[in-house]
Structures are given as structure tokens and as C-alpha cells.
Amino acid sequence: MRVFLQYVVPLLLPLAIYVGYLIIARRIQRGQGPLAEQMRQWPWAWLAVAGVALLAISLLAFNLTTGSDPGGVYVPPKLEDGKVVPGHVE
């Protein structure tokens, strides 16, 4: 499940959003009115807004799912018996 959420969803989500955008845009462009005219003139503006929204969501998700406890003490990497012990938070 972790592999699916970590690798497959980030690859397929932009495609799914783009396909959804295409479906909505085609329906709107067939119709008449100010929104249909705006979609014909500025399709990239809607995609840019969607991209910024996805960026904000991904940064928020990264912030909430990574890191360590706020009160922890960072121990830098060190060499012990010829092997590098990676840094960690205690």
C-alpha cells in the first residue's frame, strides 16, 4: 500500500486531473456564455491554478508525514569502527 501511495499515485494523479480537465473543458466549450468564452481564451490559466493547488497540497502532505519530534536532538553522522553511522534524531 505504501508503494502504491508513494510511487503510483503521484504518477497517475496529474494524468487523472488533466483528463478531468479535458472532459470539463470540452463540455464547456460546446456551450455558450462567458465561462465558455473564458475557457477558450485562457485554458492555461486554469491549468496553472490547478498546478499551484497540487503543489500546495503536496508540500502540506510532505510536511505532515515527514520529520521527527520537535524536541529531539540531532546526532550527526559519525565514524565507528570504520563504518559510518548515519545521523539521526534522539
N, C-alpha and C positions, 0 to 999 in steps of 0.2 A: 504494500500500500504506500509506503514511504517513497519507493522508487517511482511509482505512478505519479504521486503528488509533486515530487521533486524534478522529474525529468519530462514526463509525458504531458502533464497539464500545461507547463509553461510553453511547450512547443505547439500544442494544439489550441490553446485559448486564443491567441491572436488570430489564428485562422478562423475559428468559430465566430469571433467578433466581426471580422471582416466579411464573412459570408452573410452574417445577420445584417450588417450594414448594407451590403449589396441588395439583399431582399427588400429591406425597408426603402432604400433609395429608388429602386425600380418601381415600387408601388407608388411612391410619392411623385416620381417623375411622370408617371402615366396620368396623374391627376392635374388639376388646375388650382391656382391660388398662390398666395405669397410664399408659402413654405416650399411648394414645388419649384417655384422660380429661384428661391434662395438655394435650394439643393443643386439646381443645375449650374448656378454661378459659383458656388463656394463649396464643392464637395470635400476639398482638403481641409477646410476649417473644422468640419465635423470630425474628420479622422484625427486631426491634431488634438482636439479636445479629448477624444477617446484615448489617445496615446498618453496624454498628460494624466488622465484619470487612472489608467493602468499603471503608470509609473508611480503615482502616489500610493495606490493600493499595494504594489509590490514592495515599496520601501517600508510601508507600515507593517506588512506581514513579516518582512525580514527583521525589522526592529523588535517585533513582538515574539519572534520564535528563536532568536539567537541571543548570545551574550551569557553573562554569568550574574551571580548575585551582586547587587550594588555595593555591599560592604566587604567584598572579597579583596584579598591581597594578591597582586600579580607576582608570580615567581618566574624570573626569566629563564630561558634555556641555559643548561649548563652541561659541562663535560664530566661524566662519572665513569671511571674505569674504561676510558677510551670510547665510550658511547655517548651520543648527545641525547640528553633527556629534554624533551620539548617543554616549552613554557606552559604554565597553567595558572589557574586562579584557585587559591585556597580560601 
